[in-house]
Amino acid sequence: MNQNRSSSYGVQMPPVTYSQELLLSHLNKNSQVSSHQADRKSQSQTSGQPISVGQVHSKPQSSYHPSIPTGVFSDPRIIDGVRQSGDWERKKKTWIDVDALNHDDPQAVSHYAVPIFEYLRQAELERRPKPEYLTAQPEINSKMRSILVDWLVEVSEEYRMVPDTLYYAVNFLDRVLSEQRVSRSHLQLVGITCMWIAAKYEEIYPPNVTEFSYITDNTYSREQLVAMEEEVLKKLKYELTVPTAKTFLRRLLQVCNPDDQLHFMSNYLTEISLMEASMLHFLPSEIAAAAVYLANLILARAPWSPTLEHYSYYTPAQIADCVEALAELHIQVNSRAQGGELTALYEKYSHSKFLGVSRVSPLPMSVVSQHLSVALSENNASGLSSRA
């Protein structure tokens, strides 16, 4: 009986493992043997003399080095063409490779995080509302939109929806209004229908159509909601998967490893961007970067870093306008809330579970503008010195 067949005695041998170098060496030997056999066979056919197998091993084998680097099997950045031999290695020294730190976390998908967010940067350009669509809406203005979004925040809180549902609902609303004129009497119907679609897309247990009809105080029936759902989906061309500011904010917060104050303040600033139609001039990725920058500034911390710049693809100069617009909006939201107007987001983030970040006083615009001017001048000076 073969002693190597130890499973006959009920004992399992440890599994045989091969390193990558050993596998490559086996492939090397096999390829050399195959090539020698092919050469001998061709020589025997031309000379007419048979050749024995033993003669194949009589010739010394030449050294062979595989042309494929071993890292190609484990580093998808080489496969995806992201890694460049010169610039990439040089830039890597100035920022922290967060994906490498999350290499052992399967939920972080660190191998594919870079190409995923490169795709999202392209997708945000394709599925975005028209920034000036309100000029083509004769019965709707910016204030009416803000009132509707404020009410949608209350709806999302009433049914304890995840934040992404609110972002999707506002995105669907703006995209529909960019393509279709809507009367004032139907604006709330379009808004609650967008929230219904977003909830069915994002929530595990979304509220049903009866509950959404009830939340409007039965102003709109179930049949009206179902009919409007079909119209909205047609206007959206059934393209529901869109990157929002929340999508990019998660990435940046993963990068900067924030404490609770920075986490909640960044989320609060990103959410208040939904309130104002003028923020549609900025991309979701810009808003997320500006929110982190401004949140750090409010908390008296270094607002930006090489790591944030690398993963956001933005320098302070590129998001300066968005930071100023967001800082001005922060002042407006705080002022309106003090007067009891459009208070949904202010009250939401005033709770203790969010550390009451909405009650933190906004920075005066003079302070923000002065900081940005100093930061931009330092950035320009460093750029000139590096070119010199």
LUMPA-127486 format. One record per residue: x, y, z of N, C-alpha, C in turn. Coordinates in pm, whole numbers, padded with zeros to 5 digits, always signed. Layout:
% residues N
XYZXYZXYZ/...
END
This chain:
% residues 388
+00086-00119+00000+00000+00000+00000+00089+00124+00000/+00049+00227-00074+00128+00350-00084+00117+00427+00047/+00234+00451+00113+00233+00518+00242+00195+00666+00228/+00210+00722+00107+00177+00862+00089+00026+00884+00092/-00050+00781+00066-00196+00793+00070-00241+00784+00214/-00204+00881+00295-00230+00874+00438-00377+00886+00472/-00461+00930+00374-00603+00942+00403-00665+00806+00426/-00595+00696+00387-00647+00561+00412-00651+00530+00561/-00567+00600+00639-00563+00578+00784-00644+00684+00858/-00718+00767+00784-00800+00870+00846-00723+00991+00892/-00599+01006+00846-00517+01122+00884-00501+01211+00763/-00535+01335+00775-00522+01428+00663-00388+01497+00669/-00320+01495+00558-00191+01563+00550-00215+01713+00534/-00123+01794+00580-00139+01940+00562-00139+01976+00414/-00217+02077+00376-00223+02113+00235-00089+02163+00184/-00063+02130+00060+00061+02172-00003+00040+02313-00057/+00128+02403-00024+00119+02542-00071+00241+02574-00155/+00219+02657-00251+00326+02699-00340+00335+02850-00337/+00456+02899-00326+00476+03043-00335+00470+03085-00481/+00456+03215-00502+00449+03266-00638+00579+03239-00713/+00694+03252-00642+00822+03228-00709+00837+03082-00750/+00787+02989-00664+00797+02848-00697+00711+02814-00818/+00591+02874-00822+00505+02850-00937+00569+02901-01065/+00631+03019-01057+00697+03073-01175+00814+02987-01219/+00887+02930-01119+01000+02844-01155+00953+02717-01223/+00838+02661-01175+00782+02543-01241+00739+02576-01384/+00676+02691-01400+00637+02732-01535+00759+02751-01623/+00866+02803-01562+00990+02825-01636+01046+02693-01687/+01055+02593-01595+01109+02463-01634+01024+02396-01741/+00892+02403-01722+00804+02340-01819+00816+02404-01956/+00827+02538-01957+00839+02606-02086+00971+02572-02153/+01081+02556-02072+01209+02520-02131+01207+02380-02188/+01147+02286-02113+01139+02149-02163+01057+02143-02291/+00945+02217-02294+00861+02216-02412+00934+02275-02532/+01010+02384-02508+01082+02446-02619+01194+02356-02670/+01266+02284-02578+01372+02191-02620+01313+02075-02698/+01198+02027-02651+01136+01915-02724+01092+01958-02862/+01039+02082-02872+00997+02129-03004+01117+02145-03097/+01231+02196-03042+01350+02211-03126+01404+02076-03171/+01408+01978-03080+01459+01845-03114+01369+01779-03218/+01240+01800-03201+01147+01738-03296+01165+01795-03435/+01186+01927-03442+01206+01988-03573+01338+01941-03635/+01444+01924-03549+01572+01877-03602+01561+01732-03650/+01485+01650-03576+01472+01509-03617+01395+01497-03746/+01298+01589-03765+01221+01582-03889+01306+01621-04009/+01400+01714-03990+01484+01757-04102+01596+01657-04129/+01651+01597-04020+01761+01503-04038+01714+01361-04059/+01592+01331-04019+01540+01196-04035+01586+01101-03927/+01656+01148-03821+01705+01062-03714+01619+01082-03590/+01577+00973-03527+01497+00987-03405+01584+01037-03290/+01517+01093-03192+01588+01145-03076+01521+01092-02951/+01600+01060-02851+01547+01003-02728+01514+01114-02629/+01429+01076-02533+01389+01175-02434+01506+01216-02347/+01594+01123-02319+01707+01153-02232+01797+01260-02287/+01799+01272-02421+01885+01374-02481+01835+01515-02454/+01708+01525-02417+01654+01658-02392+01720+01722-02271/+01753+01639-02171+01808+01691-02047+01960+01698-02051/+02020+01654-02160+02166+01653-02166+02224+01792-02187/+02144+01879-02252+02196+02013-02278+02173+02101-02156/+02268+02181-02120+02249+02269-02004+02139+02371-02030/+02060+02396-01925+01951+02491-01939+02002+02633-01919/+01957+02722-02005+01996+02863-01993+01911+02930-01888/+01969+03030-01820+01893+03102-01717+01781+03181-01783/+01665+03185-01713+01546+03250-01768+01481+03335-01660/+01451+03457-01692+01384+03546-01598+01250+03586-01657/+01140+03558-01588+01010+03594-01643+00998+03744-01657/+00938+03785-01769+00924+03928-01796+00809+03990-01719/+00714+03910-01668+00601+03963-01594+00643+03982-01449/+00629+04104-01393+00666+04123-01253+00570+04051-01162/+00624+04005-01049+00540+03929-00957+00428+04015-00900/+00445+04148-00894+00342+04235-00839+00218+04243-00923/+00226+04198-01050+00110+04208-01136-00005+04121-01088/+00027+04018-01012-00079+03929-00963-00149+03986-00841/-00088+04082-00773-00146+04132-00649-00173+04282-00650/-00125+04355-00749-00144+04499-00753-00228+04538-00873/-00361+04557-00853-00447+04590-00967-00419+04726-01025/-00344+04812-00951-00313+04944-01007-00227+04932-01132/-00148+04822-01140-00068+04801-01261-00159+04757-01376/-00255+04667-01342-00348+04619-01444-00433+04733-01497/-00483+04820-01407-00573+04927-01447-00500+05046-01507/-00369+05040-01513-00293+05147-01574-00285+05273-01491/-00311+05262-01360-00306+05380-01275-00164+05410-01231/-00088+05305-01207+00047+05324-01155+00143+05362-01266/+00213+05471-01247+00316+05517-01339+00450+05510-01267/+00548+05458-01333+00674+05424-01267+00742+05544-01204/+00743+05660-01270+00817+05773-01218+00736+05862-01126/+00632+05926-01182+00554+06024-01107+00480+05960-00991/+00426+05840-01013+00347+05776-00908+00431+05749-00785/+00551+05697-00801+00636+05668-00687+00679+05797-00617/+00700+05903-00695+00744+06027-00635+00632+06091-00554/+00507+06087-00608+00394+06144-00536+00358+06060-00414/+00385+05933-00418+00347+05846-00307+00416+05887-00179/+00528+05951-00188+00604+05988-00069+00540+06104+00006/+00452+06179-00059+00393+06296+00004+00257+06269+00065/+00198+06153+00045+00066+06124+00101+00063+05983+00156/-00032+05958+00244-00045+05828+00309-00133+05738+00223/-00086+05618+00197-00161+05521+00117-00265+05455+00208/-00383+05515+00214-00489+05465+00301-00538+05329+00255/-00542+05307+00126-00589+05178+00074-00498+05064+00116/-00368+05093+00126-00275+04989+00171-00301+04953+00317/-00342+05053+00397-00372+05027+00537-00497+04941+00553/-00588+04951+00455-00713+04872+00459-00705+04747+00372/-00584+04704+00345-00565+04593+00252-00634+04465+00300/-00637+04443+00431-00693+04319+00485-00843+04329+00513/-00904+04443+00485-01048+04460+00507-01121+04438+00375/-01193+04325+00361-01259+04298+00232-01369+04398+00199/-01431+04459+00300-01537+04555+00275-01484+04688+00224/-01356+04714+00245-01298+04838+00196-01263+04832+00048/-01261+04711-00010-01225+04688-00151-01109+04779-00193/-01004+04780-00112-00894+04873-00135-00824+04848-00268/-00828+04723-00317-00764+04694-00446-00828+04773-00559/-00958+04801-00547-01032+04862-00658-01088+04999-00623/-01052+05053-00508-01106+05182-00466-01068+05294-00562/-00945+05294-00609-00900+05401-00699-00976+05400-00830/-00985+05289-00903-01063+05291-01028-01212+05313-01005/-01266+05270-00891-01407+05293-00862-01435+05443-00854/-01352+05516-00780-01377+05659-00765-01337+05738-00889/-01251+05685-00970-01225+05749-01099-01349+05738-01188/-01416+05623-01181-01541+05609-01256-01649+05703-01202/-01659+05714-01070-01760+05801-01011-01736+05948-01048/-01609+05986-01062-01579+06123-01104-01630+06150-01245/-01629+06047-01330-01686+06063-01464-01837+06060-01460/-01895+05973-01376-02040+05959-01369-02107+06085-01317/-02041+06158-01227-02104+06278-01172-02118+06387-01278/-02040+06378-01384-02052+06475-01494-02169+06444-01585/-02207+06318-01591-02308+06273-01687-02450+06280-01632/-02468+06257-01502-02602+06251-01444-02618+06358-01337/-02617+06481-01383-02633+06593-01291-02739+06687-01346/-02810+06755-01258-02912+06850-01304-02850+06974-01365/-02931+07048-01439-02884+07174-01496-02881+07280-01387/-02769+07347-01368-02759+07443-01257-02859+07558-01265/-02898+07596-01386-02986+07711-01404-03128+07670-01443/-03170+07550-01403-03301+07502-01450-03417+07585-01396/-03401+07652-01284-03511+07731-01227-03552+07848-01316/-03461+07893-01400-03496+08002-01491-03598+07958-01596/-03608+07826-01618-03706+07772-01714-03833+07724-01645/-03845+07748-01514-03965+07709-01439-04042+07836-01401/-04149+07867-01475-04221+07994-01450-04292+08001-01316/-04330+07887-01258-04409+07888-01135-04329+07848-01011/-04199+07819-01028-04118+07770-00916-03995+07859-00904/-03960+07893-00780-03839+07971-00757-03750+07900-00655/-03636+07960-00624-03538+07897-00536-03592+07878-00394/-03670+07975-00346-03724+07964-00211-03823+07848-00200/-03905+07827-00302-04000+07716-00300-03927+07583-00300/-03819+07577-00374-03739+07454-00374-03680+07430-00235/-03630+07535-00170-03572+07519-00036-03677+07472+00064/-03799+07524+00053-03907+07481+00143-03938+07333+00122/-03940+07290-00005-03968+07149-00035-03858+07059+00020/-03731+07096+00000-03620+07014+00049-03623+07009+00202/-03655+07121+00265-03664+07122+00411-03772+07024+00459/-03882+07018+00386-03988+06924+00422-03945+06779+00397/-03870+06755+00290-03820+06620+00263-03724+06574+00373/-03649+06668+00430-03563+06633+00544-03648+06585+00660/-03760+06653+00685-03850+06611+00792-03909+06473+00764/-03943+06446+00638-03998+06315+00601-03893+06206+00626/-03770+06231+00586-03664+06131+00605-03639+06105+00752/-03652+06207+00835-03636+06188+00978-03756+06116+01039/-03875+06144+00988-03995+06080+01040-03990+05930+01021/-03942+05886+00906-03935+05742+00877-03796+05684+00899/-03708+05763+00959-03573+05717+00995-03500+05656+00874/-03500+05728+00768-03433+05682+00647-03283+05709+00656/-03206+05636+00578-03062+05657+00573-03033+05786+00498/-02919+05850+00524-02890+05979+00458-02890+05971+00306/-02846+05859+00250-02838+05848+00104-02974+05865+00039/-03081+05824+00107-03215+05838+00050-03249+05983+00025/-03213+06070+00119-03237+06213+00101-03156+06269-00016/-03029+06230-00025-02945+06279-00134-03000+06233-00270/-03041+06108-00278-03098+06058-00403-03228+06131-00437/-03313+06154-00338-03441+06220-00362-03422+06360-00419/-03328+06436-00362-03303+06572-00410-03240+06569-00548/-03153+06471-00573-03094+06457-00706-03201+06426-00810/-03291+06332-00778-03400+06299-00871-03489+06421-00895/-03519+06495-00789-03605+06613-00801-03543+06716-00895/-03416+06748-00875-03351+06848-00958-03339+06802-01103/-03313+06676-01123-03301+06626-01261-03435+06627-01333/-03542+06596-01262-03675+06601-01324-03713+06745-01357/-03689+06836-01264-03722+06976-01289-03634+07037-01398/-03519+06976-01423-03433+07023-01532-03491+06986-01668/-03577+06884-01672-03629+06834-01799-03777+06865-01821/-03850+06896-01713-03995+06910-01724-04045+07029-01644/-04129+07109-01705-04193+07218-01631-04298+07158-01536/-04298+07208-01415-04390+07157-01313-04465+07275-01252/-04594+07259-01236-04675+07365-01175-04652+07368-01025/-04687+07480-00966-04670+07495-00821-04753+07394-00744/-04870+07361-00793-04958+07268-00722-04908+07125-00726/-04820+07093-00822-04769+06956-00835-04625+06943-00785/-04567+07050-00734-04427+07044-00692-04409+06947-00575/-04498+06952-00477-04487+06861-00363-04509+06717-00407/-04597+06694-00504-04620+06559-00555-04494+06503-00619/-04425+06586-00699-04301+06541-00761-04196+06512-00653/-04189+06599-00553-04090+06581-00447-04111+06454-00367/-04235+06427-00324-04260+06308-00244-04248+06181-00328/-04276+06191-00457-04257+06075-00546-04109+06043-00561/-04026+06147-00573-03881+06125-00580-03831+06061-00451/-03885+06102-00338-03848+06041-00211-03893+05895-00206/-04008+05866-00259-04059+05728-00262-03968+05639-00347/-03930+05689-00465-03841+05612-00553-03706+05591-00485/-03653+05697-00424-03524+05686-00356-03530+05588-00241/-03642+05586-00169-03656+05493-00057-03662+05349-00106/-03733+05325-00213-03739+05188-00268-03604+05145-00322/-03524+05241-00367-03392+05208-00420-03291+05183-00310/-03300+05258-00199-03193+05258-00099-03230+05187+00032/-03355+05198+00075-03393+05146+00206-03417+04995+00202/-03392+04929+00314-03422+04786+00326-03572+04765+00341/-03635+04847+00425-03780+04840+00444-03839+04978+00416/-03861+05011+00290-03911+05145+00258-04058+05159+00295/-04102+05280+00328-04244+05304+00350-04323+05275+00221/-04446+05231+00237-04526+05200+00118-04597+05325+00068/-04668+05310-00042-04730+05424-00107-04837+05487-00019/-04904+05407+00061-05007+05461+00151-04946+05555+00254/-04829+05519+00306-04764+05604+00404-04716+05735+00342/-04669+05729+00218-04626+05852+00152-04746+05940+00118/-04859+05879+00088-04980+05957+00066-05026+06021+00197/-05014+05949+00307-05055+06000+00437-04966+06116+00482/-04834+06109+00453-04741+06212+00498-04769+06346+00430/-04839+06343+00317-04881+06467+00249-05017+06514+00299/-05062+06456+00411-05194+06487+00466-05304+06450+00366/-05275+06342+00291-05368+06289+00189-05402+06392+00082/-05307+06485+00061-05326+06581-00048-05322+06511-00183/-05239+06408-00190-05227+06330-00314-05263+06185-00284/-05337+06125-00375-05383+05988-00356-05276+05889-00397/-05301+05763-00365-05208+05657-00405-05198+05650-00556/-05311+05666-00624-05311+05658-00771-05228+05771-00832/-05234+05889-00773-05154+06001-00824-05005+05975-00804/-04970+05916-00691-04830+05884-00666-04778+05779-00764/-04857+05676-00790-04814+05572-00883-04799+05629-01024/-04894+05713-01065-04886+05773-01198-04765+05865-01210/-04738+05943-01104-04623+06033-01106-04492+05955-01103/-04491+05841-01035-04370+05758-01032-04329+05717-01173/-04426+05680-01254-04395+05641-01392-04338+05758-01470/-04395+05875-01450-04348+05993-01523-04206+06030-01479/-04181+06024-01350-04048+06059-01299-03942+05963-01352/-03972+05834-01349-03875+05735-01397-03845+05753-01545/-03946+05793-01622-03922+05818-01764-03830+05938-01784/-03851+06042-01705-03766+06161-01716-03623+06130-01672/-03610+06042-01575-03476+06002-01529-03412+05897-01620/-03488+05847-01716-03442+05740-01806-03398+05616-01727/-03460+05599-01612-03434+05486-01523-03288+05480-01477/-03219+05592-01484-03081+05599-01437-03082+05649-01292/-03088+05557-01200-03103+05591-01059-02972+05588-00982/-02873+05517-01034-02745+05508-00965-02660+05630-01000/-02649+05720-00905-02573+05843-00927-02481+05868-00808/-02362+05918-00831-02275+05956-00718-02321+06089-00660/-02342+06093-00531-02383+06215-00462-02267+06269-00380/-02289+06385-00320-02184+06441-00233-02156+06348-00115/-02257+06276-00071-02238+06181+00039-02143+06069-00002/-02150+06026-00127-02061+05921-00178-01915+05963-00164/-01883+06084-00209-01745+06132-00203-01704+06169-00060/-01801+06214+00020-01768+06249+00158-01723+06126+00236/-01786+06013+00214-01745+05890+00282-01599+05858+00252/-01561+05874+00127-01424+05846+00088-01325+05940+00159/-01357+06068+00163-01266+06165+00224-01258+06146+00376/-01370+06110+00438-01367+06085+00581-01290+05957+00613/-01292+05863+00522-01210+05743+00540-01062+05780+00532/-01032+05877+00446-00892+05916+00424-00836+05993+00543/-00914+06089+00597-00858+06175+00702-00879+06121+00842/-00947+06007+00855-00964+05941+00985-01011+06040+01091/-01134+06093+01077-01176+06204+01163-01225+06157+01299/-01232+06252+01392-01303+06226+01516-01451+06258+01495/-01532+06243+01599-01676+06262+01582-01713+06405+01545/-01641+06501+01599-01672+06641+01568-01655+06670+01419/-01541+06630+01364-01518+06654+01222-01614+06572+01136/-01644+06451+01179-01736+06365+01103-01873+06430+01092/-01930+06473+01205-02066+06528+01203-02069+06667+01141/-01967+06747+01164-01965+06880+01104-01955+06872+00951/-01873+06781+00900-01862+06763+00755-01995+06717+00696/-02061+06625+00764-02191+06578+00715-02295+06689+00719/-02293+06771+00823-02389+06880+00834-02369+06981+00720/-02246+07018+00694-02218+07114+00588-02253+07057+00451/-02231+06928+00433-02266+06865+00305-02416+06861+00285/-02491+06835+00392-02636+06827+00381-02701+06962+00358/-02648+07067+00419-02710+07197+00397-02688+07244+00252/-02593+07185+00182-02575+07219+00040-02695+07178-00042/-02775+07083+00008-02896+07041-00063-03003+07149-00061/-02995+07240+00035-03101+07338+00056-03101+07447-00051/-02987+07479-00104-02974+07596-00190-02950+07554-00335/-03031+07608-00426-03018+07573-00568-02888+07625-00627/-02831+07731-00571-02706+07785-00625-02590+07687-00610/-02599+07592-00517-02492+07494-00500-02488+07392-00613/-02588+07395-00701-02587+07303-00815-02478+07338-00916/-02420+07457-00903-02309+07495-00991-02182+07415-00961/-02177+07352-00844-02060+07276-00804-02089+07126-00814/-01985+07050-00847-01998+06905-00855-02010+06846-00715/-02074+06729-00702-02081+06664-00571-01945+06641-00507/-01845+06605-00587-01711+06583-00531-01651+06712-00479/-01681+06825-00545-01633+06955-00497-01697+06991-00364/-01828+06966-00353-01900+06999-00230-01847+06916-00113/-01822+06788-00137-01769+06703-00030-01631+06752+00015/-01545+06786-00080-01411+06835-00044-01420+06968+00030/-01508+07057-00018-01524+07187+00048-01580+07171+00189/-01668+07074+00208-01726+07051+00341-01619+07007+00441/-01531+06918+00400-01423+06874+00488-01328+06990+00516/-01296+07066+00413-01206+07181+00430-01265+07282+00529/-01393+07319+00508-01456+07419+00594-01477+07367+00736/-01511+07239+00749-01529+07181+00882-01399+07187+00962/-01288+07155+00899-01158+07165+00967-01129+07310+01006/-01165+07402+00918-01142+07543+00945-01225+07591+01064/-01352+07548+01069-01440+07586+01180-01388+07531+01312/-01333+07410+01308-01282+07345+01429-01138+07384+01460/-01088+07485+01389-00952+07539+01413-00845+07433+01394/-00857+07359+01283-00759+07257+01250-00700+07285+01112/-00595+07214+01080-00537+07227+00946-00642+07180+00845/-00685+07266+00755-00799+07232+00670-00771+07129+00561/-00646+07121+00517-00616+07034+00402-00482+06966+00425/-00458+06860+00348-00334+06784+00361-00301+06722+00226/-00177+06680+00205-00143+06612+00079-00225+06486+00056/-00261+06416+00163-00341+06295+00148-00481+06329+00099/-00545+06432+00157-00676+06474+00111-00671+06525-00033/-00565+06596-00064-00551+06646-00201-00538+06531-00300/-00465+06429-00262-00445+06315-00352-00576+06240-00377/-00650+06213-00271-00770+06131-00286-00891+06210-00334/-00893+06341-00313-01005+06422-00361-00982+06473-00503/-00856+06473-00547-00816+06527-00677-00833+06680-00682/-00841+06745-00566-00860+06890-00562-00751+06955-00477/-00701+07067-00526-00614+07152-00446-00701+07259-00379/-00651+07326-00276-00730+07434-00215-00774+07540-00314/-00691+07568-00413-00728+07669-00512-00849+07624-00594/-00861+07496-00620-00971+07446-00703-01105+07445-00631/-01104+07440-00498-01230+07436-00423-01254+07565-00347/-01175+07667-00371-01188+07792-00295-01325+07854-00314/-01376+07859-00437-01508+07918-00462-01618+07839-00392/-01606+07708-00394-01706+07623-00330-01701+07640-00177/-01582+07653-00122-01568+07674+00023-01634+07805+00064/-01614+07911-00014-01675+08039+00017-01828+08032+00007/-01878+07965-00098-02024+07952-00114-02084+07871+00000/-02015+07767+00043-02065+07684+00151-02060+07757+00285/-01956+07836+00305-01946+07915+00428-02057+08020+00434/-02087+08081+00321-02197+08179+00317-02331+08112+00341/-02350+07992+00285-02474+07918+00307-02487+07876+00452/-02375+07841+00515-02376+07804+00657-02428+07920+00741/-02386+08041+00709-02432+08159+00781-02582+08181+00759/-02627+08162+00636-02769+08181+00603-02857+08080+00676/-02815+07953+00675-02894+07850+00742-02903+07877+00891/-02792+07918+00951-02792+07948+01094-02882+08068+01124/-02877+08170+01039-02960+08288+01059-03108+08256+01044/-03143+08177+00942-03283+08140+00922-03335+08056+01037/-03250+07966+01086-03293+07879+01197-03318+07962+01323/-03237+08065+01345-03259+08150+01462-03392+08223+01452/-03437+08246+01329-03566+08311+01308-03680+08214+01291/-03654+08083+01309-03759+07983+01300-03800+07947+01158/-03710+07967+01059-03742+07941+00919-03651+07831+00864/-03711+07730+00803-03637+07618+00742-03538+07559+00844/-03593+07503+00947-03511+07459+01062-03484+07309+01065/-03528+07233+00964-03521+07087+00972-03379+07037+00993/-03285+07081+00909-03147+07033+00921-03081+07088+01046/-03111+07213+01081-03052+07272+01202-03094+07193+01324/-03222+07161+01334-03271+07085+01449-03218+06941+01448/-03206+06883+01330-03155+06746+01320-03015+06736+01380/-02927+06828+01342-02787+06821+01387-02764+06894+01518/-02871+06944+01581-02856+07002+01715-02872+06896+01823/-02910+06773+01785-02926+06666+01883-02789+06623+01937/-02794+06564+02053-02670+06522+02119-02599+06410+02043/-02675+06327+01971-02610+06218+01897-02523+06270+01784/-02548+06395+01741-02464+06461+01641-02372+06565+01705/-02362+06560+01839-02278+06651+01917-02319+06797+01902/-02442+06819+01855-02493+06956+01843-02410+07045+01753/-02357+06989+01643-02265+07066+01558-02335+07183+01488/-02467+07176+01473-02537+07287+01407-02537+07413+01494/-02515+07397+01624-02512+07513+01714-02376+07580+01718/-02277+07521+01653-02145+07585+01644-02157+07709+01554/-02106+07820+01601-02118+07945+01526-02042+07937+01394/-02106+07980+01286-02036+07982+01157-01921+08083+01158/-01823+08057+01074-01711+08151+01061-01757+08273+00982/-01717+08392+01022-01747+08511+00940-01682+08499+00802/-01749+08556+00704-01696+08546+00568-01560+08613+00555/-01537+08718+00633-01407+08785+00627-01294+08692+00669/-01320+08609+00771-01218+08514+00817-01193+08407+00712/-01301+08356+00651-01286+08252+00548-01211+08307+00427/-01250+08426+00382-01186+08486+00264-01039+08515+00290/-01009+08566+00411-00870+08595+00444-00787+08467+00447/-00841+08362+00507-00768+08236+00512-00742+08182+00372/-00844+08186+00287-00827+08132+00152-00726+08213+00072/-00727+08345+00090-00630+08427+00016-00487+08396+00059/-00467+08376+00190-00334+08340+00240-00294+08202+00190/-00388+08107+00194-00358+07971+00149-00325+07968+00000/-00397+08047-00079-00372+08050-00223-00239+08116-00254/-00205+08222-00181-00076+08287-00205+00040+08196-00168/+00026+08122-00058+00131+08026-00021+00141+07914-00124/+00025+07871-00176+00025+07765-00277+00093+07812-00405/+00064+07939-00445+00127+07993-00566+00278+08008-00546/+00317+08050-00427+00462+08067-00400+00533+07935-00403/+00473+07831-00345+00536+07699-00346+00542+07643-00487/+00439+07675-00567+00442+07627-00705+00551+07691-00787/+00573+07822-00765+00679+07891-00837+00816+07839-00795/+00835+07813-00665+00964+07765-00617+00993+07625-00668/+00888+07542-00680+00911+07406-00729+00946+07407-00877/+00886+07501-00953+00919+07509-01096+01059+07565-01116/+01099+07655-01024+01235+07711-01035+01339+07606-01004/
END
